[in-house]
Amino acid sequence: MLPRDDTSKALDREFAVLCFSWNGTVVADRQADAMAVRSRVERLCAVGVDIAIVSSANVATVDGQLRARPDVEGRLFLFLSSGSEVYVVGPSGPRLLERRRSTEAEEAQLTTAAEALRDRLAAAGLDIQIVYERLNRRGVDLIPEWPDPPEPQTAELQEQVDARLARAGIEGVGEVVELSCALSREAGLAHPHVASDIRHVEIGLTDKSDSMRHVLKALIHDRGRRPQDMIVLGDEFGPIGSTEGSDYLALIPELRRSTFVSVGVERRSSGISAR
């Protein structure tokens, strides 16, 4: 984290691009009223700021909650489904620009990897469920009895998941992530993308680093800008328990000169840093 004076300097200027994650960063949860965010997004687009929203959620979830409709198309972009989809939003709503399409073989490999992880954890005495209905990925729910928690309950959720795993002889979500990577390779995925939001471990073909490289190309390079012209907001850039936070993958080396701001509870990266 930067010293206070350096932090003030990092933010005391204009940014041409505003990039932020969704749930936990600008809205508390998926049930929150996003009216204030919608108003600010539309106003920023109107004065020429480019906005990129990066999320693991799909367009129905993010656009259904935000419902921003800029006056012109080409300022508001949604980089969704953990790097698998790109939308541009205009007066008529979102328009799909790009979607990563998996092959039948890749779909079978994702399922094989997720089911192998489920079976391994079940053998240790854990009740595990798989979420199949996610684009280019499978979600392994580590605590299916837990209701969808709003972000303020993150610490409690982490405590419950860690305790549950410990009773099965597993040292935290980080160990499950490592096991997921190994099982994914055994299933034939040469470059598995594995991430966790504490409750779920996701095995996929893409992740948020893919979204950020889309942002870099479309809103920085293609528009004649530099990485330092962008500010990125998130809430889990650093470690959460025994694994990296869900926004850690947004910290790609190509954007080391952008400004990253965390509003989360990470122990090693809370606060503001210019990278």
Backbone hydrogen bonds in HBPLUS format (Angstrom, degrees):
<---DONOR---> <-ACCEPTOR-->    atom                        ^
c    i                          cat <-CA-CA->   ^        H-A-AA   ^      H-
h    n   atom  resd res      DA  || num        DHA   H-A  angle D-A-AA Bond
n    s   type  num  typ     dist DA aas  dist angle  dist       angle   num
A0002-LEU N   A0272-ILE O   3.29 MM 270  6.44 177.2  2.29 168.5 168.3     1
A0007-THR N   A0003-PRO O   2.88 MM   4  6.10 152.7  1.95 157.3 166.4     2
A0008-SER N   A0004-ARG O   3.03 MM   4  6.31 158.4  2.07 152.3 156.6     3
A0009-LYS N   A0005-ASP O   3.10 MM   4  6.39 155.5  2.16 145.0 151.6     4
A0010-ALA N   A0006-ASP O   2.91 MM   4  6.11 152.3  1.98 145.4 153.1     5
A0011-LEU N   A0007-THR O   3.25 MM   4  6.54 141.3  2.41 145.6 154.3     6
A0012-ASP N   A0008-SER O   2.98 MM   4  5.94 122.2  2.32 141.0 156.2     7
A0012-ASP N   A0009-LYS O   3.31 MM   3  5.05 142.8  2.46  93.4 103.7     8
A0016-ALA N   A0229-ASP O   2.94 MM 213  5.51 128.0  2.22 138.9 153.9     9
A0050-ASP N   A0016-ALA O   3.05 MM  34  6.33 166.2  2.07 165.3 161.4    10
A0017-VAL N   A0229-ASP O   3.20 MM 212  6.35 155.2  2.26 153.6 152.2    11
A0231-ILE N   A0017-VAL O   3.07 MM 214  6.47 157.3  2.12 160.2 163.5    12
A0018-LEU N   A0050-ASP O   2.87 MM  32  6.28 163.1  1.89 164.2 168.7    13
A0052-ALA N   A0018-LEU O   2.90 MM  34  6.31 157.7  1.95 148.2 154.3    14
A0019-CYS N   A0231-ILE O   2.91 MM 212  6.16 171.2  1.92 167.0 168.3    15
A0233-LEU N   A0019-CYS O   2.79 MM 214  6.30 153.6  1.86 148.9 156.9    16
A0020-PHE N   A0052-ALA O   2.93 MM  32  6.51 152.4  2.01 160.8 169.9    17
A0054-VAL N   A0020-PHE O   2.95 MM  34  6.05 158.8  2.00 136.8 143.8    18
A0021-SER N   A0233-LEU O   3.09 MM 212  6.48 148.8  2.19 150.4 158.2    19
A0025-THR N   A0022-TRP O   3.04 MM   3  5.52 162.1  2.07 130.6 135.3    20
A0026-VAL N   A0022-TRP O   3.19 MM   4  5.72 157.3  2.25 149.2 156.0    21
A0024-GLY N   A0027-VAL O   2.64 MM   3  5.56 155.1  1.70 167.8 176.9    22
A0151-GLU N   A0028-ALA O   3.30 MM 123  5.66 160.4  2.34 141.1 145.3    23
A0032-ALA N   A0029-ASP O   3.25 MM   3  5.56 166.4  2.27 111.4 115.6    24
A0038-ARG N   A0034-ALA O   2.84 MM   4  6.02 164.5  1.86 160.6 165.5    25
A0039-SER N   A0035-MET O   2.96 MM   4  6.21 162.2  1.99 153.5 157.1    26
A0040-ARG N   A0036-ALA O   3.18 MM   4  6.38 161.7  2.21 145.5 149.8    27
A0041-VAL N   A0037-VAL O   2.88 MM   4  6.07 161.6  1.92 157.1 162.5    28
A0042-GLU N   A0038-ARG O   3.02 MM   4  6.20 168.2  2.03 154.5 157.2    29
A0043-ARG N   A0039-SER O   3.04 MM   4  6.21 153.7  2.11 143.3 150.9    30
A0044-LEU N   A0040-ARG O   2.89 MM   4  6.05 161.5  1.93 151.0 155.7    31
A0045-CYS N   A0041-VAL O   2.98 MM   4  6.18 162.6  2.01 151.9 156.6    32
A0046-ALA N   A0042-GLU O   3.06 MM   4  6.18 149.2  2.16 138.6 146.9    33
A0047-VAL N   A0043-ARG O   3.25 MM   4  6.57 134.1  2.47 140.9 151.5    34
A0047-VAL N   A0044-LEU O   3.18 MM   3  5.33 135.6  2.39  98.9 110.3    35
A0049-VAL N   A0044-LEU O   3.01 MM   5  5.36 163.8  2.04 149.5 144.3    36
A0048-GLY N   A0045-CYS O   3.09 MM   3  5.17 163.9  2.11 107.6 111.2    37
A0051-ILE N   A0075-ARG O   2.76 MM  24  6.07 169.8  1.77 163.0 164.9    38
A0077-PHE N   A0051-ILE O   2.85 MM  26  6.17 158.5  1.90 160.2 167.6    39
A0053-ILE N   A0077-PHE O   2.96 MM  24  6.35 161.4  2.00 153.3 158.3    40
A0079-PHE N   A0053-ILE O   2.75 MM  26  5.91 172.9  1.75 166.2 168.7    41
A0055-SER N   A0079-PHE O   3.01 MM  24  6.45 158.3  2.06 156.3 159.9    42
A0082-SER N   A0055-SER O   3.30 MM  27  6.13 157.2  2.36 122.3 127.8    43
A0081-SER N   A0057-ALA O   2.90 MM  24  5.17 166.8  1.92 145.3 144.5    44
A0062-VAL N   A0058-ASN O   3.12 MM   4  6.43 172.5  2.13 162.7 162.0    45
A0063-ASP N   A0059-VAL O   2.90 MM   4  5.48 142.2  2.04 137.1 148.1    46
A0064-GLY N   A0060-ALA O   3.07 MM   4  5.19 130.5  2.32 110.1 123.9    47
A0065-GLN N   A0061-THR O   3.19 MM   4  6.22 132.7  2.43 132.4 141.8    48
A0065-GLN N   A0062-VAL O   3.18 MM   3  5.33 135.6  2.38  98.4 109.9    49
A0066-LEU N   A0062-VAL O   2.83 MM   4  6.01 169.3  1.84 158.5 162.1    50
A0067-ARG N   A0063-ASP O   2.86 MM   4  5.11 135.7  2.06 125.9 139.1    51
A0089-VAL N   A0076-LEU O   2.87 MM  13  5.39 164.2  1.89 158.9 157.7    52
A0078-LEU N   A0087-TYR O   2.85 MM   9  4.97 159.5  1.89 134.3 140.9    53
A0087-TYR N   A0078-LEU O   2.82 MM   9  4.97 154.7  1.89 145.4 153.3    54
A0080-LEU N   A0085-GLU O   2.91 MM   5  5.10 135.5  2.12 129.3 141.3    55
A0085-GLU N   A0080-LEU O   3.15 MM   5  5.10 152.4  2.23 144.1 138.1    56
A0084-SER N   A0081-SER O   3.23 MM   3  5.27 149.7  2.32 102.5 111.4    57
A0100-ARG N   A0084-SER O   2.79 MM  16  4.94 158.3  1.84 144.0 150.6    58
A0086-VAL N   A0098-GLU O   2.91 MM  12  5.13 146.2  2.02 151.6 150.2    59
A0097-LEU N   A0086-VAL O   2.77 MM  11  5.45 171.6  1.78 156.0 155.8    60
A0098-GLU N   A0086-VAL O   3.31 MM  12  5.13 156.8  2.37 136.8 137.6    61
A0088-VAL N   A0095-ARG O   3.00 MM   7  5.36 157.2  2.06 145.5 149.8    62
A0095-ARG N   A0088-VAL O   2.76 MM   7  5.36 144.4  1.88 149.3 161.2    63
A0090-GLY N   A0093-GLY O   3.28 MM   3  5.27 165.4  2.31 123.8 124.1    64
A0093-GLY N   A0090-GLY O   3.03 MM   3  5.27 165.2  2.05 114.4 119.0    65
A0107-GLU N   A0103-THR O   2.98 MM   4  6.28 159.8  2.02 152.6 157.9    66
A0108-ALA N   A0104-GLU O   3.02 MM   4  6.25 158.6  2.07 146.7 152.2    67
A0109-GLN N   A0105-ALA O   2.95 MM   4  6.21 151.8  2.03 145.7 153.9    68
A0110-LEU N   A0106-GLU O   2.90 MM   4  6.16 158.3  1.95 153.1 158.1    69
A0111-THR N   A0107-GLU O   3.06 MM   4  6.31 163.3  2.09 149.5 153.7    70
A0112-THR N   A0108-ALA O   2.89 MM   4  6.07 160.8  1.93 147.9 153.8    71
A0113-ALA N   A0109-GLN O   2.92 MM   4  6.08 162.6  1.96 150.1 154.4    72
A0114-ALA N   A0110-LEU O   2.98 MM   4  6.17 166.9  2.00 151.6 155.2    73
A0115-GLU N   A0111-THR O   2.92 MM   4  6.02 164.7  1.94 153.4 157.9    74
A0116-ALA N   A0112-THR O   2.92 MM   4  6.01 146.8  2.03 142.3 151.6    75
A0117-LEU N   A0113-ALA O   3.01 MM   4  6.28 153.1  2.09 146.2 153.1    76
A0118-ARG N   A0114-ALA O   2.91 MM   4  6.19 162.0  1.94 148.5 153.8    77
A0119-ASP N   A0115-GLU O   2.90 MM   4  6.03 161.0  1.93 143.6 148.8    78
A0120-ARG N   A0116-ALA O   2.97 MM   4  6.12 154.1  2.03 143.2 150.2    79
A0121-LEU N   A0117-LEU O   2.97 MM   4  6.19 163.3  2.00 155.8 159.6    80
A0122-ALA N   A0118-ARG O   2.79 MM   4  5.94 153.6  1.86 149.3 157.9    81
A0123-ALA N   A0119-ASP O   2.97 MM   4  6.08 147.2  2.07 141.0 148.8    82
A0124-ALA N   A0121-LEU O   3.03 MM   3  5.10 138.2  2.21  96.5 108.8    83
A0126-LEU N   A0121-LEU O   3.17 MM   5  5.67 160.4  2.21 138.6 138.1    84
A0125-GLY N   A0122-ALA O   2.89 MM   3  5.04 159.0  1.93 107.5 112.7    85
A0129-GLN N   A0141-ASP O   3.46 MM  12  5.20 164.0  2.49 137.1 141.1    86
A0141-ASP N   A0129-GLN O   2.74 MM  12  5.20 153.8  1.81 159.4 165.7    87
A0131-VAL N   A0139-GLY O   2.59 MM   8  4.76 167.8  1.61 152.6 156.6    88
A0139-GLY N   A0131-VAL O   3.03 MM   8  4.76 173.1  2.04 141.3 142.7    89
A0134-ARG N   A0132-TYR O   2.86 MM   2  5.77 140.0  2.02 103.8  93.3    90
A0137-ARG N   A0134-ARG O   3.36 MM   3  5.55 160.4  2.40 126.9 121.3    91
A0205-LEU N   A0136-ASN O   3.00 MM  69  5.72 142.6  2.15 164.9 172.4    92
A0138-ARG N   A0203-ILE O   2.90 MM  65  5.40 149.6  2.00 144.1 153.4    93
A0203-ILE N   A0138-ARG O   2.95 MM  65  5.40 161.1  1.99 156.3 161.2    94
A0140-VAL N   A0201-VAL O   2.86 MM  61  5.17 162.6  1.89 142.3 148.3    95
A0201-VAL N   A0140-VAL O   3.01 MM  61  5.17 150.1  2.10 134.3 143.3    96
A0142-LEU N   A0199-ARG O   2.87 MM  57  5.56 167.3  1.88 166.1 168.9    97
A0146-TRP N   A0143-ILE O   2.99 MM   3  5.78 166.3  2.01 127.7 132.2    98
A0153-GLN N   A0150-PRO O   3.04 MM   3  5.92 164.9  2.06 129.4 134.1    99
A0154-THR N   A0151-GLU O   2.90 MM   3  5.38 155.1  1.96 133.7 131.5   100
A0157-LEU N   A0153-GLN O   2.87 MM   4  6.09 161.4  1.90 159.9 166.0   101
A0158-GLN N   A0154-THR O   2.88 MM   4  6.11 162.4  1.91 155.0 159.3   102
A0159-GLU N   A0155-ALA O   3.02 MM   4  6.25 157.7  2.07 145.2 151.2   103
A0160-GLN N   A0156-GLU O   2.98 MM   4  6.23 158.8  2.02 150.3 155.5   104
A0161-VAL N   A0157-LEU O   2.90 MM   4  6.12 163.5  1.93 156.4 160.8   105
A0162-ASP N   A0158-GLN O   2.88 MM   4  5.99 168.9  1.89 153.1 156.6   106
A0163-ALA N   A0159-GLU O   3.00 MM   4  6.10 157.9  2.05 143.5 149.9   107
A0164-ARG N   A0160-GLN O   2.98 MM   4  6.11 155.4  2.04 143.1 150.2   108
A0165-LEU N   A0161-VAL O   2.90 MM   4  6.15 161.2  1.94 154.8 159.5   109
A0166-ALA N   A0162-ASP O   2.85 MM   4  5.99 155.0  1.91 146.2 153.8   110
A0167-ARG N   A0163-ALA O   3.12 MM   4  6.33 151.5  2.20 145.9 151.6   111
A0168-ALA N   A0165-LEU O   2.93 MM   3  5.17 139.6  2.09 102.5 114.9   112
A0170-ILE N   A0165-LEU O   2.93 MM   5  5.05 164.9  1.96 137.9 136.0   113
A0169-GLY N   A0166-ALA O   2.90 MM   3  4.90 161.7  1.94 107.9 111.7   114
A0175-GLU N   A0172-GLY O   3.23 MM   3  5.78 134.1  2.46 108.4 117.6   115
A0176-VAL N   A0173-VAL O   2.99 MM   3  5.00 116.0  2.42  95.7 112.0   116
A0177-VAL N   A0173-VAL O   2.87 MM   4  6.22 153.6  1.94 155.8 163.6   117
A0178-GLU N   A0174-GLY O   3.06 MM   4  6.35 159.8  2.10 147.0 151.6   118
A0179-LEU N   A0175-GLU O   3.00 MM   4  6.21 157.5  2.05 145.1 151.3   119
A0180-SER N   A0176-VAL O   2.83 MM   4  6.03 150.7  1.92 145.7 154.3   120
A0181-CYS N   A0177-VAL O   3.00 MM   4  6.33 153.9  2.07 150.8 156.7   121
A0182-ALA N   A0178-GLU O   3.17 MM   4  6.47 161.8  2.20 148.3 152.5   122
A0183-LEU N   A0179-LEU O   2.94 MM   4  6.16 167.0  1.96 155.5 158.9   123
A0184-SER N   A0180-SER O   2.87 MM   4  5.94 147.6  1.98 144.6 153.8   124
A0185-ARG N   A0181-CYS O   3.11 MM   4  6.36 154.7  2.18 147.0 152.4   125
A0186-GLU N   A0182-ALA O   3.07 MM   4  6.35 155.2  2.13 145.5 152.7   126
A0187-ALA N   A0183-LEU O   2.99 MM   4  6.19 135.6  2.19 136.1 147.6   127
A0189-LEU N   A0184-SER O   3.03 MM   5  5.56 158.1  2.08 154.7 147.7   128
A0188-GLY N   A0185-ARG O   2.99 MM   3  5.10 155.6  2.05 103.3 111.2   129
A0193-HIS N   A0204-GLY O   2.99 MM  11  4.96 160.6  2.02 147.7 145.2   130
A0204-GLY N   A0193-HIS O   2.79 MM  11  4.96 154.9  1.85 141.2 149.4   131
A0195-ALA N   A0202-GLU O   3.09 MM   7  5.33 150.8  2.18 139.9 148.9   132
A0202-GLU N   A0195-ALA O   2.75 MM   7  5.33 166.9  1.76 161.9 166.0   133
A0197-ASP N   A0200-HIS O   3.26 MM   3  5.69 144.5  2.39 141.8 152.0   134
A0210-ASP N   A0207-ASP O   3.00 MM   3  5.64 137.8  2.18 116.0 125.8   135
A0212-MET N   A0208-LYS O   2.95 MM   4  6.23 159.7  1.99 150.2 154.8   136
A0213-ARG N   A0209-SER O   3.05 MM   4  6.27 145.2  2.17 140.0 148.8   137
A0214-HIS N   A0210-ASP O   3.04 MM   4  6.33 144.1  2.17 143.8 153.6   138
A0214-HIS N   A0211-SER O   3.09 MM   3  5.07 122.3  2.44  94.4 109.3   139
A0215-VAL N   A0211-SER O   2.93 MM   4  6.29 156.0  1.98 149.9 156.8   140
A0216-LEU N   A0212-MET O   2.87 MM   4  6.09 159.8  1.91 144.3 149.7   141
A0217-LYS N   A0213-ARG O   3.08 MM   4  6.21 159.6  2.12 140.3 144.8   142
A0218-ALA N   A0214-HIS O   2.86 MM   4  5.97 172.4  1.87 162.6 162.8   143
A0219-LEU N   A0215-VAL O   2.89 MM   4  5.48 159.9  1.93 145.3 152.1   144
A0220-ILE N   A0216-LEU O   3.23 MM   4  5.00 135.4  2.44 114.4 123.5   145
A0221-HIS N   A0216-LEU O   2.88 MM   5  6.26 164.1  1.91 167.7 169.7   146
A0222-ASP N   A0217-LYS O   2.79 MM   5  5.80 162.1  1.82 159.6 165.0   147
A0225-ARG N   A0220-ILE O   2.79 MM   5  4.67 167.8  1.80 152.4 148.1   148
A0224-GLY N   A0221-HIS O   3.12 MM   3  5.25 163.5  2.15 114.6 114.2   149
A0229-ASP N   A0226-ARG O   2.86 MM   3  5.48 164.0  1.89 123.5 127.9   150
A0230-MET N   A0227-PRO O   3.12 MM   3  5.81 156.4  2.18 124.6 125.6   151
A0259-THR N   A0230-MET O   3.21 MM  29  6.56 170.0  2.22 157.6 158.5   152
A0232-VAL N   A0259-THR O   2.76 MM  27  6.14 158.8  1.80 161.8 169.0   153
A0261-VAL N   A0232-VAL O   2.76 MM  29  6.10 162.1  1.79 167.6 171.1   154
A0234-GLY N   A0261-VAL O   3.01 MM  27  6.41 152.0  2.09 163.4 168.3   155
A0263-VAL N   A0234-GLY O   2.88 MM  29  6.28 157.0  1.93 154.2 160.9   156
A0247-ASP N   A0236-GLU O   2.87 MM  11  4.90 140.7  2.02 123.4 128.4   157
A0245-GLY N   A0238-GLY O   2.89 MM   7  5.33 133.1  2.12 116.3 129.7   158
A0240-ILE N   A0243-THR O   2.84 MM   3  5.73 161.9  1.87 170.4 174.0   159
A0243-THR N   A0240-ILE O   3.46 MM   3  5.73 170.4  2.47 120.8 122.3   160
A0248-TYR N   A0245-GLY O   3.11 MM   3  5.38 162.5  2.14 111.3 116.7   161
A0250-ALA N   A0247-ASP O   2.96 MM   3  5.44 157.7  2.01 113.7 121.0   162
A0251-LEU N   A0248-TYR O   3.04 MM   3  5.71 165.8  2.06 119.8 124.4   163
A0252-ILE N   A0250-ALA O   2.90 MM   2  5.66 137.7  2.08 103.5  91.5   164
A0255-LEU N   A0252-ILE O   3.06 MM   3  5.76 161.4  2.10 121.5 127.1   165
A0256-ARG N   A0253-PRO O   3.11 MM   3  5.28 150.9  2.20 123.1 119.2   166
A0258-SER N   A0255-LEU O   2.96 MM   3  5.28 164.2  1.98 114.1 119.2   167
A0275-ARG N   A0258-SER O   2.77 MM  17  5.43 154.7  1.84 160.3 163.9   168
A0260-PHE N   A0273-SER O   2.85 MM  13  5.45 151.9  1.93 167.3 174.4   169
A0273-SER N   A0260-PHE O   2.90 MM  13  5.45 173.4  1.90 179.6 177.7   170
A0262-SER N   A0271-GLY O   2.83 MM   9  5.27 163.3  1.86 169.4 171.1   171
